Amino acid sequence: MKFNFQRKYLAFPYIIFLIGFIVLPLAVVFFYAFTDAQGQPSLSAAESFFSNPQRIGILMNSIWYAFVNTVLCLVIGYPIAMILANKKYNKNAIVVLLFVMPMWINFVIRTWATKDLLYWIGVTANENPNYPLAVTVGLVYNFLPFVILPLYTTMLKLDKSQIEAAQDLGATPFQTFYKVIIPMTMPGIIAAATMVFMPTISSQVIPTILSEKKVILFGEAIYNAYFRSSTPDAINVGSFMSLIMLVFIGLTLFFTRKLNRREERARKHLW
């Protein structure tokens, strides 16, 4: 019997991986999130979470830290990416690697190095250490490369003729930047914000090390509710909190796709 190979067979390894490492784990999370300690269908985990003001406060605090971190990374990373993408100022691709190299170093090592630096300059070394500032600095330092790289890649593909046309028509540098460059780099901005916002909410290592567990983000809260708690419904509450993270990820992807489609329609109408 002759075996007729088809290209669709190449998708089988991915399908197996998808089922084994994504579908089944999510099914387990859903099961525990909507059952009680005895495995019976129940909304006790949701009730336990929403009736706990401390956990809701941690979620709101995590969203605030994620927002601040995203804004700071964009404000710092955008001009850096512009300089790196401009061949007039950067004529050596090795300079780009200097900003990407921190991503090659172990995440925990980078965080401990940041803690030592902040202790040396006095942010966390005095009697009243500024832990929120320390956590913010650590978040920006660790996530900044994730902003620079997509922005740099997007800026390399900028249509220079549109910028020159705006200048020829009398646009000021600010108008050129706001009405031409920003819209053309919007896909990179959205990608960068997505890569920073959600991981910040679920961050555990950075706030735990830099604040000595004084600042707790949602990732640490899930860890405390799931792995460190001895209550019978710990796994159920931890699973429901994980589903909240999935909801945030889904909403982020939804609005990201919506913004991308709006930018594509705007570019089409422009021509």
HELIX and SHEET records of a PDB file:
HELIX    1   1 ARG A    7  ALA A   11  5                                   5    
HELIX    2   2 PHE A   12  LEU A   18  1                                   7    
HELIX    3   3 ILE A   19  VAL A   23  3                                   5    
HELIX    4   4 LEU A   24  ALA A   33  1                                  10    
HELIX    5   5 SER A   44  PHE A   50  1                                   7    
HELIX    6   6 PRO A   53  ALA A   85  1                                  33    
HELIX    7   7 ILE A   94  VAL A  100  1                                   7    
HELIX    8   8 MET A  101  TRP A  104  5                                   4    
HELIX    9   9 PHE A  107  ILE A  121  1                                  15    
HELIX   10  10 TYR A  131  MET A  155  1                                  25    
HELIX   11  11 LYS A  160  ASP A  168  1                                   9    
HELIX   12  12 PRO A  173  THR A  176  1                                   4    
HELIX   13  13 PHE A  177  ILE A  181  3                                   5    
HELIX   14  14 ILE A  182  MET A  184  1                                   3    
HELIX   15  15 MET A  186  ILE A  201  1                                  16    
HELIX   16  16 VAL A  205  LEU A  210  1                                   6    
HELIX   17  17 PHE A  218  TYR A  226  1                                   9    
HELIX   18  18 ALA A  234  LEU A  270  1                                  37    
END                                                                             
